[in-house]
């Protein structure tokens, strides 16, 4: 029988704090029937609002999940609740029912039938004429964006305050047509800037960073190779996973999963999972994607649970500041683990060095050790370390974090951006992770 996971490891799988909270309400034995487990899976049927109970199953090896509920979160509250019951010993061993055995067998069949990855030369082979045509389209699209930026500044920033969303949407749509789709999101996001305090300076800064990227792309042949890779990625040129796995920088370490966040944009759900190397103190970002309705089908990666640590070799995507990575090889199962953080001064120095290498960084992971929560005179919440340094926190609902901290020091992980630190996970003393 597989070792049962700790409660913190189960909740570390939750896509957000709401799912973790909802799972606690469903993790009651009276709500479940037909539960069971074996060395590879846990299953059960949960009573819902309809006449037919939801069939829920978890593959413990990856892990992966299946539930017949309509939730678009992955894993859903029923899968989390089932694992919570299992972790508490409330699910006993037994034979798999037909529906669970069939799902597990289909997963094994897909794994056996998966085609071998193409060789590195094949992955890199591209039609030169197609690549040349795309280069021209991107150049034309960036020239159009450059003129649009000039027009916004020439006409004055005041017009942006009353502009409709169409101003930004039209510019973003033209970038998609020009095959520079990676820039469409940041341009569309400019629409929210004039609705924030101090927006003129912020909007002008965003315009300047876009123009810097345009100029860098226009002069890409003069850039160092690593910075050229960064510029191309920011514009929208992708690198195949096979190429990353075959030629990317590889780093083996014990990687602690410090945080995870799901976001939906343009009919696509993105899962961002942050890791930190215990030996190298290096951050890494693992991304997975799912189309609407596909999350419950298991296309979002749930194998990296917050609060676990895995001995693995990561393959990093190329760039001046390599951050995004793929899990190339694992050496053993995941274990419970609490990350080793830094003080605020150490984090700011790390972020400054990363920003010097990639000035377009829009987010950077923070793992802060032994910080307490404090408020300023305006009531805004801050993370404060032992030396008195502080970082502002971006929280719409601070009560969960305040309850976890209880006035004491916590290890806090999150994403650092223009508005402050968005907390993702907190550890108090020797307790497991709490998803925020």
C-alpha positions as CSV (number, residue, x, y, z in Angstrom):
1,X,0.0,0.0,0.0
2,X,1.3,3.4,-0.9
3,X,2.4,5.7,1.9
4,X,-0.5,8.1,2.7
5,X,0.3,11.7,2.0
6,X,0.2,14.4,4.7
7,X,-2.7,16.8,4.7
8,X,-0.4,19.7,3.6
9,X,0.8,17.8,0.6
10,X,-2.8,17.2,-0.5
11,X,-3.8,20.8,-0.1
12,X,-0.7,21.8,-2.0
13,X,-2.4,20.3,-5.1
14,X,-5.2,22.8,-4.9
15,X,-5.4,25.3,-7.8
16,X,-6.3,28.1,-5.4
17,X,-7.3,28.8,-1.8
18,X,-11.1,28.6,-2.7
19,X,-10.7,25.1,-3.9
20,X,-8.7,24.1,-0.8
21,X,-11.4,25.6,1.4
22,X,-14.2,23.9,-0.5
23,X,-12.5,20.6,-0.3
24,X,-12.6,20.8,3.5
25,X,-16.3,21.0,3.4
26,X,-16.7,17.9,1.2
27,X,-14.2,15.8,3.1
28,X,-16.8,14.2,5.2
29,X,-17.2,10.4,5.1
30,X,-21.0,10.8,5.1
31,X,-20.8,12.4,1.7
32,X,-19.0,9.5,0.1
33,X,-19.7,5.9,-0.9
34,X,-17.8,3.2,-2.6
35,X,-14.4,4.5,-1.5
36,X,-11.2,2.4,-1.8
37,X,-7.5,2.5,-2.5
38,X,-4.6,0.4,-3.6
39,X,-1.0,0.9,-4.4
40,X,-1.7,3.2,-7.4
41,X,-5.1,4.9,-7.0
42,X,-7.8,6.2,-4.7
43,X,-11.4,6.3,-5.7
44,X,-14.9,7.0,-4.5
45,X,-18.3,8.4,-5.3
46,X,-19.4,11.8,-3.8
47,X,-23.0,12.8,-3.3
48,X,-23.7,16.0,-5.2
49,X,-26.8,18.2,-6.0
50,X,-28.0,15.7,-8.7
51,X,-29.4,12.2,-8.5
52,X,-26.1,10.6,-9.7
53,X,-23.1,10.8,-7.5
54,X,-19.8,12.1,-8.9
55,X,-17.3,9.5,-9.7
56,X,-13.8,10.6,-8.5
57,X,-10.5,8.9,-8.9
58,X,-6.9,9.9,-8.3
59,X,-3.8,8.3,-10.0
60,X,-1.2,8.5,-7.2
61,X,1.8,8.0,-9.5
62,X,1.7,11.2,-11.5
63,X,-0.6,12.4,-9.8
64,X,-3.6,12.8,-12.1
65,X,-7.3,13.1,-11.4
66,X,-10.7,12.3,-12.9
67,X,-14.1,13.5,-11.7
68,X,-17.5,13.6,-13.4
69,X,-18.5,16.9,-11.8
70,X,-18.7,20.0,-14.1
71,X,-16.0,21.9,-12.3
72,X,-13.3,23.5,-14.5
73,X,-10.8,23.6,-11.7
74,X,-8.1,20.8,-11.7
75,X,-8.0,19.1,-9.3
76,X,-11.6,19.8,-8.3
77,X,-12.8,20.0,-4.7
78,X,-14.1,16.4,-4.9
79,X,-10.6,15.0,-5.8
80,X,-9.0,17.0,-3.1
81,X,-11.6,15.9,-0.5
82,X,-11.1,12.3,-1.5
83,X,-7.4,12.6,-1.0
84,X,-7.9,14.3,2.4
85,X,-10.1,11.4,3.6
86,X,-7.4,9.0,2.3
87,X,-4.6,10.9,4.1
88,X,-6.6,10.7,7.3
89,X,-7.0,6.9,7.0
90,X,-10.7,7.1,6.3
91,X,-10.4,5.3,2.9
92,X,-9.6,1.6,3.2
93,X,-8.0,-0.8,0.6
94,X,-10.2,-2.7,-1.8
95,X,-10.6,-3.8,-5.4
96,X,-11.0,-1.1,-8.1
97,X,-14.6,-0.6,-9.4
98,X,-15.0,-1.0,-13.2
99,X,-15.1,2.8,-13.9
100,X,-11.9,3.5,-12.0
101,X,-10.1,0.5,-13.4
102,X,-11.1,1.5,-16.9
103,X,-9.8,5.1,-16.5
104,X,-6.5,3.9,-15.0
105,X,-6.0,1.4,-17.8
106,X,-6.7,4.1,-20.4
107,X,-4.0,6.2,-18.8
108,X,-1.5,3.3,-18.9
109,X,-2.4,2.6,-22.6
110,X,-1.8,6.3,-23.6
111,X,1.5,6.2,-21.8
112,X,2.6,3.1,-23.7
113,X,1.3,4.4,-27.0
114,X,2.9,7.8,-26.7
115,X,5.2,8.4,-29.7
116,X,8.9,8.9,-29.2
117,X,10.1,12.5,-29.2
118,X,11.5,13.5,-32.5
119,X,15.3,13.8,-32.7
120,X,16.9,17.2,-32.2
121,X,17.7,17.8,-35.8
122,X,14.1,17.0,-36.9
123,X,12.8,19.3,-34.2
124,X,14.9,22.1,-35.4
125,X,14.2,21.6,-39.1
126,X,12.1,24.5,-40.5
127,X,11.2,25.8,-43.9
128,X,13.5,28.8,-44.5
129,X,10.9,30.5,-46.7
130,X,8.2,30.1,-44.1
131,X,10.5,31.5,-41.4
132,X,11.5,34.4,-43.6
133,X,7.8,35.3,-44.3
134,X,7.1,35.3,-40.6
135,X,10.1,37.5,-39.8
136,X,8.7,40.0,-42.3
137,X,5.2,39.9,-40.9
138,X,6.5,40.4,-37.4
139,X,8.7,43.3,-38.5
140,X,5.7,45.0,-40.1
141,X,3.6,44.3,-37.0
142,X,6.2,45.8,-34.7
143,X,6.6,48.8,-37.0
144,X,2.8,49.3,-36.8
145,X,3.0,49.0,-33.0
146,X,5.8,51.5,-32.9
147,X,3.8,54.1,-34.8
148,X,0.8,53.4,-32.5
149,X,2.9,54.1,-29.4
150,X,4.2,57.3,-31.0
151,X,0.6,58.4,-31.7
152,X,-0.5,57.7,-28.1
153,X,2.3,59.9,-26.7
154,X,1.8,62.6,-29.4
155,X,-1.9,62.9,-28.7
156,X,-1.3,63.1,-24.9
157,X,-1.8,60.5,-22.2
158,X,-5.0,62.2,-21.0
159,X,-7.0,60.6,-23.8
160,X,-6.3,57.1,-22.3
161,X,-8.3,57.8,-19.2
162,X,-11.6,58.0,-21.2
163,X,-10.6,55.7,-24.1
164,X,-12.7,52.6,-24.6
165,X,-11.3,49.1,-24.5
166,X,-11.4,49.0,-28.3
167,X,-8.3,51.2,-28.4
168,X,-6.2,48.5,-26.9
169,X,-8.1,45.5,-28.4
170,X,-7.6,46.7,-31.9
171,X,-3.8,47.2,-31.4
172,X,-3.6,43.7,-29.8
173,X,-5.5,42.1,-32.6
174,X,-3.2,43.5,-35.2
175,X,-0.2,42.0,-33.3
176,X,-1.9,38.5,-33.5
177,X,-2.4,39.0,-37.2
178,X,1.2,39.9,-37.5
179,X,2.2,36.6,-35.7
180,X,3.6,38.6,-32.7
181,X,0.9,37.2,-30.4
182,X,3.0,37.2,-27.2
183,X,2.8,41.0,-27.2
184,X,-1.0,41.1,-27.6
185,X,-1.6,40.2,-23.9
186,X,0.6,43.0,-22.5
187,X,-1.0,45.6,-25.0
188,X,-4.5,44.5,-24.1
189,X,-3.6,44.7,-20.4
190,X,-2.7,48.4,-20.8
191,X,-6.5,49.1,-20.7
192,X,-6.5,48.6,-16.9
193,X,-3.6,51.0,-16.2
194,X,-5.6,54.3,-16.4
195,X,-7.9,53.0,-13.7
196,X,-5.2,52.8,-11.1
197,X,-3.8,55.5,-8.8
198,X,-0.7,57.3,-10.4
199,X,-1.6,55.8,-13.8
200,X,0.1,58.4,-16.1
201,X,3.6,57.5,-15.0
202,X,2.8,53.8,-15.1
203,X,1.3,54.0,-18.6
204,X,4.3,55.9,-19.9
205,X,6.6,53.3,-18.4
206,X,4.7,50.5,-20.1
207,X,4.9,52.4,-23.4
208,X,8.6,52.8,-23.0
209,X,9.2,49.1,-22.3
210,X,7.2,48.1,-25.3
211,X,9.3,50.5,-27.5
212,X,12.5,49.2,-26.0
213,X,11.4,45.7,-27.0
214,X,10.6,46.9,-30.5
215,X,14.1,48.5,-30.9
216,X,15.8,45.4,-29.5
217,X,14.0,43.2,-32.1
218,X,14.9,45.6,-34.9
219,X,18.6,45.4,-33.8
220,X,18.5,41.7,-32.8
221,X,21.5,40.8,-34.9
222,X,23.7,43.1,-32.8
223,X,22.5,41.5,-29.5
224,X,24.3,38.8,-27.6
225,X,22.7,35.4,-28.4
226,X,21.1,34.9,-25.0
227,X,19.5,38.4,-25.1
228,X,18.4,37.8,-28.7
229,X,16.6,34.6,-27.5
230,X,14.9,36.6,-24.8
231,X,13.7,39.3,-27.3
232,X,12.4,36.7,-29.7
233,X,10.5,34.9,-27.0
234,X,8.9,38.2,-25.7
235,X,7.7,38.9,-29.3
236,X,6.2,35.4,-29.8
237,X,8.8,33.1,-31.3
238,X,8.5,29.7,-29.5
239,X,11.0,27.0,-28.9
240,X,9.8,23.4,-29.3
241,X,9.9,21.3,-26.1
242,X,11.9,18.7,-28.0
243,X,14.6,21.3,-28.7
244,X,14.6,22.4,-25.0
245,X,15.0,18.9,-23.8
246,X,17.8,18.1,-26.3
247,X,19.8,21.3,-26.2
248,X,18.6,23.4,-23.2
249,X,20.7,24.0,-20.2
250,X,20.1,21.2,-17.6
251,X,20.3,21.7,-13.9
252,X,19.9,18.8,-11.4
253,X,18.8,19.8,-7.9
254,X,16.3,19.0,-5.2
255,X,13.5,21.3,-6.3
256,X,11.0,22.5,-3.8
257,X,7.6,23.5,-5.2
258,X,6.9,26.9,-3.6
259,X,3.7,28.0,-5.3
260,X,1.2,27.5,-8.0
261,X,-1.4,29.7,-9.7
262,X,-4.0,29.2,-12.4
263,X,-5.1,32.0,-14.7
264,X,-7.5,32.2,-17.6
265,X,-7.0,34.4,-20.6
266,X,-8.0,34.2,-24.3
267,X,-9.9,30.9,-23.9
268,X,-6.8,29.3,-22.3
269,X,-6.1,28.3,-18.7
270,X,-2.5,28.6,-17.7
271,X,-0.9,26.9,-14.6
272,X,2.2,28.5,-13.3
273,X,4.2,26.4,-10.9
274,X,7.2,27.9,-9.2
275,X,10.2,25.9,-7.9
276,X,13.4,26.7,-6.1
277,X,16.5,24.6,-6.0
278,X,17.7,23.7,-2.5
279,X,21.4,23.6,-3.5
280,X,21.5,26.2,-6.3
281,X,18.8,28.6,-4.8
282,X,17.8,29.0,-8.4
283,X,14.2,29.7,-9.4
284,X,12.3,27.9,-12.1
285,X,8.9,28.2,-13.7
286,X,7.0,25.2,-15.1
287,X,4.0,26.0,-17.3
288,X,1.1,23.9,-18.5
289,X,-2.0,24.8,-20.5
290,X,-5.6,23.7,-21.0
291,X,-8.4,24.8,-23.3
292,X,-11.8,25.5,-21.8
293,X,-13.4,22.4,-20.4
294,X,-10.1,20.4,-20.8
295,X,-8.8,21.0,-17.3
296,X,-10.9,18.2,-15.9
297,X,-9.5,16.0,-18.5
298,X,-6.1,16.2,-16.9
299,X,-4.2,18.4,-19.4
300,X,-3.0,20.8,-16.6
301,X,0.1,19.3,-14.9
302,X,-0.7,18.3,-11.3
303,X,2.5,16.3,-10.7
304,X,4.2,19.2,-8.9
305,X,2.3,19.7,-5.6
306,X,3.1,22.7,-3.5
307,X,5.0,21.8,-0.4
308,X,6.8,18.8,-2.0
309,X,10.4,18.4,-3.0
310,X,11.6,16.4,-6.0
311,X,15.1,15.3,-7.0
312,X,15.0,16.2,-10.7
313,X,16.9,17.5,-13.7
314,X,15.3,20.6,-15.3
315,X,15.8,21.7,-18.9
316,X,15.7,25.5,-19.2
317,X,14.4,27.5,-22.1
318,X,17.1,29.7,-23.7
319,X,17.3,33.3,-22.7
320,X,19.4,36.0,-21.0
321,X,17.6,35.1,-17.7
322,X,16.5,31.4,-18.0
323,X,13.5,30.9,-15.9
324,X,10.9,28.7,-17.7
325,X,11.9,25.1,-17.6
326,X,10.7,21.5,-18.3
327,X,11.1,18.6,-16.0
328,X,13.4,16.4,-18.0
329,X,14.2,13.6,-15.5
330,X,13.1,12.6,-12.0
331,X,15.1,10.6,-9.6
332,X,12.7,9.2,-7.1
333,X,9.3,10.2,-5.8
334,X,8.4,13.6,-4.4
335,X,8.8,14.1,-0.6
336,X,7.5,16.7,1.9
337,X,9.7,19.8,1.8
338,X,9.7,23.4,3.1
339,X,11.7,25.8,1.0
340,X,14.8,27.7,2.2
341,X,14.0,31.4,1.7
342,X,16.0,34.6,1.9
343,X,15.6,37.9,3.7
344,X,14.1,40.8,1.8
345,X,17.5,42.4,1.0
346,X,18.6,39.1,-0.6
347,X,15.5,38.8,-2.6
348,X,15.8,42.4,-3.9
349,X,19.4,41.8,-4.9
350,X,18.4,38.6,-6.8
351,X,15.5,40.4,-8.6
352,X,17.8,43.4,-9.5
353,X,20.3,41.0,-11.1
354,X,17.6,39.2,-13.0
355,X,16.1,42.5,-14.2
356,X,19.5,43.6,-15.5
357,X,19.6,40.5,-17.7
358,X,16.0,40.7,-18.8
359,X,14.4,44.2,-18.4
360,X,11.0,42.9,-19.6
361,X,10.5,40.6,-16.6
362,X,6.9,41.0,-15.5
363,X,7.1,38.7,-12.5
364,X,9.7,37.1,-10.3
365,X,9.3,34.5,-7.6
366,X,10.0,35.4,-4.0
367,X,10.6,33.0,-1.1
368,X,11.0,34.9,2.1
369,X,12.1,33.3,5.3
370,X,11.0,34.4,8.8
371,X,8.9,37.4,7.8
372,X,6.1,38.9,9.9
373,X,3.0,40.8,8.7
374,X,2.6,44.5,9.4
375,X,0.5,47.4,8.4
376,X,1.4,51.0,7.6
377,X,-0.6,54.0,8.6
378,X,-2.9,53.6,5.6
379,X,-3.7,50.0,6.6
380,X,-1.8,48.4,3.8
381,X,-0.3,45.0,4.6
382,X,3.5,44.4,4.3
383,X,5.9,41.5,4.8
384,X,8.6,42.5,7.2
385,X,11.9,40.7,7.9
386,X,14.1,40.8,11.0
387,X,16.2,43.7,9.7
388,X,13.0,45.9,9.3
389,X,13.0,45.7,5.5
390,X,9.4,45.4,4.1
391,X,7.6,44.5,0.9
392,X,4.0,45.5,0.1
393,X,1.6,42.7,-0.3
394,X,-1.1,42.4,-3.0
395,X,-4.1,40.7,-1.3
396,X,-7.8,41.1,-1.9
397,X,-8.5,38.9,1.2
398,X,-5.8,39.0,3.8
399,X,-7.5,37.0,6.5
400,X,-6.3,33.6,5.6
401,X,-2.7,34.7,5.6
402,X,-3.2,36.6,8.9
403,X,-4.7,33.5,10.5
404,X,-1.8,31.3,9.3
405,X,0.8,33.8,10.6
406,X,-0.9,34.4,13.9
407,X,1.5,37.2,14.6
408,X,4.5,35.0,14.3
409,X,7.2,34.5,11.6
410,X,6.3,32.6,8.4
411,X,8.0,31.4,5.3
412,X,6.2,33.2,2.5
413,X,6.3,32.5,-1.2
414,X,4.7,34.6,-4.0
415,X,5.1,36.5,-7.3
416,X,6.7,39.9,-7.2
417,X,5.4,42.4,-9.7
418,X,4.7,46.1,-10.2
419,X,2.0,46.3,-7.6
420,X,3.9,44.4,-4.9
421,X,4.1,40.7,-3.8
422,X,1.2,38.4,-4.5
423,X,1.4,35.7,-1.8
424,X,0.8,32.2,-3.0
425,X,1.9,29.9,-0.1
426,X,2.8,30.2,3.6
427,X,4.5,27.9,6.0
428,X,4.3,28.4,9.8
429,X,6.9,26.7,11.9
430,X,7.0,22.9,11.0
431,X,3.4,22.9,9.6
432,X,2.6,22.0,6.1
433,X,1.9,24.6,3.3
434,X,-1.2,26.7,3.2
435,X,-2.3,27.8,-0.2
436,X,-3.4,31.4,-0.2
